[in-house]
Amino acid sequence: MRIGELAARAGTTTRTLRYYESRGLLPARRDGNGHRAYDEADLRLLEQIRTLRDFGFELEETRPFVDCLRAGHPEGDSCPASLAVYRRKLAELDALIGQLQAARETVAGQLARAEEARDALAAEALVPGGPEPVCELGGAAR
């Protein structure tokens, strides 16, 4: 099949396919007329790349999976190099989750502190002569 058909079937653009070709992820075969020629195996490579990219893998991280498919394996993640990429990606995700959990705890603490301060001001406002709670934007606290 030609590049336009492959792009359409893979749900991508011909420009992307040319880029993948320049990066060595897609073969650069030509037919007798000099047109790029692709087959079903190339479509499978693109599906593997797209799936991994959708999960947040960098383009270069897809290379072991593509190489595994090119080596004739039925799945791109059945080779040791692919498994190593999975392990690295999981470690990266675990670190990001830890950072997000820490940030969430900080924000939750700030919210609790702010709500306590607001409630204290509101309680003081109920005391005759107490201050009227005012929002930074000029409105009364609620």
Secondary structure, DSSP 8 states (H G I E B T S, - for coil): --HHHHHHHHTS-HHHHHHHHHTTSS---B-TTS-B---HHHHHHHHHHHHHHHTT--GGGGHHHHHHHHTT-SSTTSSHHHHHHHHHHHHHHHHHHHHHHHHHHHHHHHHHHHHHHHHHHHHHHHSTT----B-TTSSB--
